[in-house]
Amino acid sequence: MPAVGSVLVVGAGTAGTAAAILLAEGGVSVDLVEAKPDVTALGSGITLQGNALRVLRQLGVWDEVRAHGYAFDTLGLRAPDPAGTLIVALDDHYTGGPELPCTLGMYRPTLARILADRVAAAGAKSRLAVTCSGLAQESDGVEVTFSDGSTSRYDLVVGADGIRSWTRRAIGIEVEPQGTGMGIWRVFAPRPASVSRTDLFYGGPSYIAGYCPTGEDSLYAYIVEDYQDRSALSPSEGLAVMRELAAAYHGPWDEIRASLTDPSRVNYARFESHVVPAPWHRGRVVLIGDAAHSCPPTLAQGAAQALEDAAVLAELLLARDVLDDVWAPFTERRYERARTVVDSSLRLGQWLLDHEQGDVPGLIASVSHLLAAPA
């Protein structure tokens, strides 16, 4: 018998939808609420490494993800020179096992749609444009008040409501994400035939310029700079800035830059990071995903770590009879692993900020070795 019979999941991102699917499939009554009115409306591309694909297979969506994404097994490092010279093509790591690709890129809203459809098929009940406004914990449950004025009682609340988590603050955890000093421009664009994997350009006027194929006809590209408040820029001005920064990079970037004509496809964000000290629960409320830890995208592990959180939490909730017996193994399996990934991503970013020549392939290999073992 599961440790809980009813669960509220707050947030319909990768962590929240994964938890909802696995718990509902296991016979738990699951409600999922999301503040946004449309979970598939925003985003550009997403890079999913093998450990993320392993969980997506567990969720029963791998075939659809594979059909809509672009898989590859190498990573290119290129020079910021006039030719965009390929320095090395590294064999990537099969962190999800040999039967899955090393990496798959896809359009983020497509992944969100696939997961939302799977939530419904699993039997979880979803409500959009609704979130929590109050939590009242008792020894045997949590009374939840929602933004529409309704109330319900649950055995457990899972806070998967992202980096600005309301749930985290509601249970008295004051940890907040801090900027790392970097900002990232992203764009969703057509894929030139010359792009068949992720290539990273380190150096030049920006810290990183890279791209990831997301389908036969699409990719997302990104440029990492010193963080600046870009909020006053119009979409057209943002596009002009990204095109100017991209002019320093060549090879496939020449074709990508020529296709950058749609201001609505460009967005800018600050790199931020935090890790909530263990444990991630307070009573009958637990945090997962970006609510518990946010990873700068330098190692492309944010979504993967969120999916792993959800899979481990659901596994333990379904295997234990008593909720209190879940927390020690959940902490043991998730805290150090997630913290190590965040720290490694921060270390890579700091090398770049300090203009040091860190062992990038070695760092990637050490993290990949960790991730090859299931969470």
N, C-alpha and C positions, 0 to 999 in steps of 0.2 A: 504494500500500500504506500503511495507517495507520502512524503512528509507534509504536503499541503494539498488541499482540495480545491482552493480557489486562489487565483493570483491576478493582481493588476500589474500590467506592464506599462510604464510611462515612457513614451517615446517610440516612434516607429522607424528608427534608423536600422542599421544592420544588426546591432546588438539586440534591440527590442523585438524586431520581427523574428530573429532566430530563436530567442527565448520563447516567444509566443508559440511558434511552430512546434518546437520540441516538447514543450509542456502540454500543449493541447493534444498532440499526437500520443502523449503518455497518459491521457485520461484526465488531466487537470482542467477545471473550468477557468478559462483565461479571457480577461478583458484587456484590450490594448487601446490606449488613448494617445492622440498625437495633436500637438498644438497647431500644426500647419493644416491648411485645408486640402492640400494636395501634396503627398509625399514624393510624387514623381516629377514635380515641376522644376526643381532646381538642380544645378550641378553640371559638371563637364564630364571628365573621364575619371576612371578609378583603376588603379593597378592592384591586382589580386595575386599574391604569391601562393605557392602550393599549400601552405598551411591554412590559408583562407579557403582555397578550393576544396580541401579535405572536409571542412565543415559544411560548405555549400552542397557537397555530395551527400553528407549526412542529412541535410535538410530536404533532400529529394529534388533539388533544382539544378543539379550539375548539367544535365543534358541541355536544358534550356539556356543556361549561362554559356556553355560552350558554343551553342548555335549562334548566340548573339555577340560573342566576344571575339578576341583575336589572341591566340595562344602562341608563345614562343619560349625558347629554352636557352637563349644566350643574352648577354648584356654587353653592349659596346661602350667603350670609353674613347672619346674623340678629343682632338686638340682644338683650341680656339684660334686656329690659324686660318689663312685665306682659303684653304682647301677643305677645312673641316676634317683633317686627316684622322683616319681610324687608327688609334694607338694599339688597341687590343680588343678582341672579341672573347669575352670570358664565358666558359661554360657555366651556366647558372646552376642552382642547387634545387634538387627535387624535394623540397621541404614537405610536400604532401604525399610523398611516396612515388615510386617509379611509374605508376599507372596514370598519374596526373601530370599536366604540363608544369614546368617551373613557374611560369608567370602567365597571366591572362589579363589583357586590358579590355575594358568595355565602357560603354556610356553609362554613367552613374544613374540617371533616371530610369534606364532600362532595368538595371539590377533592382532598383527600388520597386518597380512595377512587378517584377517576377516574385520578389519576396512578399509583397502585399497580396498578390493572388494566392500564394502558398499559405499565408496566414488564414485567409478565408477558407481554403480547401481543408485545412487542418481542423477547422471548427472553432477557432478563436473569434471573438467578437471585437470588431474595430470601430472606433469613433474618431473622426477627424474634426479639427477645429475645436477640440475639447482638451483640457488638461486639468491638473489638480489645483485646488486652492487651499486645501487643508488636510492634514493627517493627524489622527488621534489614535495613538497606540494603546492597546491593552494587552494583558498577558496572553490572550487567546485570539487576537485579531487586530486588524487596523480598520478604523472607520475613516473613509475617504470622502471628502467633499470636492465636487467637480466645479469647473468654471461655469457650467450651465445651471448650477444650483442643486443638482441631484446629489444623492449620497449612496454609497454602497460599502459593504464590509467584506474584507478579504483576509485570508490566512497569511498572505505575504504580498508586499509591494516591491516590484523590481524597478529601480530608477535607472532607465536607459535613455535619459533625456538630454544627453549631449554635454558638450564642454561647459555650457552655461547652466548646468543642471539646477532646476528648481528643487528637485528632490534632495540633492546634496545639501543645500542650505537649510531645507525644512527639517532635516534630522540633525542639524547642529554642527555639520562639518564645514569649517571655515576656509579650507584649502581652495584657492582659486588659481586658474592658469596664469602663467607669467609669460611675457614676450621673450623670445630668444634673440631678438635683434635683426631678424630676417623677415622679409615679406615675399610673397610669391604671386606672380602673374600667371594665370591659366587661360587657355583658350581651347575651344573645341573646333576642329577644322577638318578639311578633307585630307585623306591620307595619300601622299605620293607613293608611287611604287617602290621608291628607294627606302621607305621606312617599313621594316619587317620585325622590329624589336625595339626595346628601349635603348637609346644611346644617350649618354651623359657627357656633357662638355663641362669640365671644371676649369675655372679661371676666366680670363678675359675681363671685361668691365663688370660682369655680374658673377655671382658665386657659382651658379649652376644654370645651364640651359639644357633642357631635355625634352623628350617626347616619348609617347607610348601609343602604339596602334590600338584602336578600340573596336575595329571592325574592318571589313574589306574596303570600305570607302571612308573611314573616319579615323581620327587620332585626337589625342589631346596633347598640347605642348605647354611648357612652363619655363619660366625664367625666375630665378631667385636673386633678390637684391637686398641691400640694406633696407630695413623697414622704414617706410615713410607714410605719413598720413595722406593717403590718396583719395580720401572721401569726397573732396571738393571737385574732383575731375568728372566731367561728363563722360558718358560711354564712348563718344567719339574721341575725346582726349585720352582716355584710357587705352583705346586701340592704338592711337598714335604713339603713346609711350612704349607700348609693347613692341610695336614694329621698329621703333628706334633702337630699343635694347637688342632685339633679335638681329639687327643689321650687323652686329659684331660676330655672328656665328654663321658658318657656311656648311658646305656639304648639303645634306637634306634640308637644313634650315633655310636655304635659299628658296626652295620650292614651298616650304611651309609659310615663310614670310609673305611670299607673293599671294597666298590664298587668304591672308588675314584682312578681310574686308567688312566683316559683320561686327559692329560694336557690341551687339547684344550677346555675343559668344565669349566675351572677355570678362574676367573677374579678378579681383585682387584680395588677398587675405594676409593677415599677420601670422607668422609662426608662433605658436604658443604651446606650453607644456605644463603638466602637473601630474603628480601621482599622489593619490590619497593614501596616507599610511594605513597599514593593515590594523584592524580588519575593515572591510568595506561595508559592513552591515551595522545597523543600530536597531536592536530588537528585531522586529519583523519587516524591516525595510533594508534592502541591499542595493548597492550601486554596481553597475557593470558598464563596460565600454568607455566612451569619452567622459561619462560622468565620474568614473573612478580614476581614469588615467588618459591623458591626451599626448599623442606622440607626433612630433613634427614629421612632415612627410619625407624627410631625407632618406628613410629606409622603407617607405611604402608599406608600413605595418599597422596603420591605424585601424582599418577595417578588419584586418586579420585578427588582431588582438581582441577587438570587440566580439567577433564571431567565436573565438575561443572561450572568452568569458561566458557567453551564453550557453555554449555546448557543455562546459564543465558544470555550470550551475544547474542546468536542467538535468544532466546525468545524475548528480548527487541528490537533487530533490526527488527524483523518481526512484532512486535506489534506497533512500533512507526512510525510516518510519517516523523519525522525530526530527523536527526542524533544527534543534540545537546541535544535532550530530552532523549537520551539513557544513557548519562554518569553519571548523578547523581544517578539514581536507580542502575546502574551497580556497582558503587562504594559502595553504601549502602549495597547491597546484597553480595558483594564478598570480600571487603577489610578486614573487621574485622574478618569474618569467616576464611579466609585463614591465616591471621596473627595469630589468636588464635591457629590454628592447628600447624603452624610452631613453635610458642613459646612453645607449649606443648611438641612437639617433642624435641626441644632443652633442655627443662627442664629435661626430662627423661634422655637425654644424659649427662647432667651436673651432675645429681645425681650419675650416674655411674662413671664419671670421678673423682668426689669428694669422691667416695666410701661411699656415704650416703645411708641410707635405706629409700628411698622415697616411697610414697604410690602408687606403680605402678598400682594395680587394680583400685584405686580411680581415678588416672589420666586418665586411659583408659575409665572408666565409664563416667567421666565428659566430655571428648571429644566426646564420643559416643552419649551422651544426646544432645549435640549441633548438631551433624551430622544427628540425626534422623529426624530433621525438614528439609524439602527440602531447597536447597539453594535459 
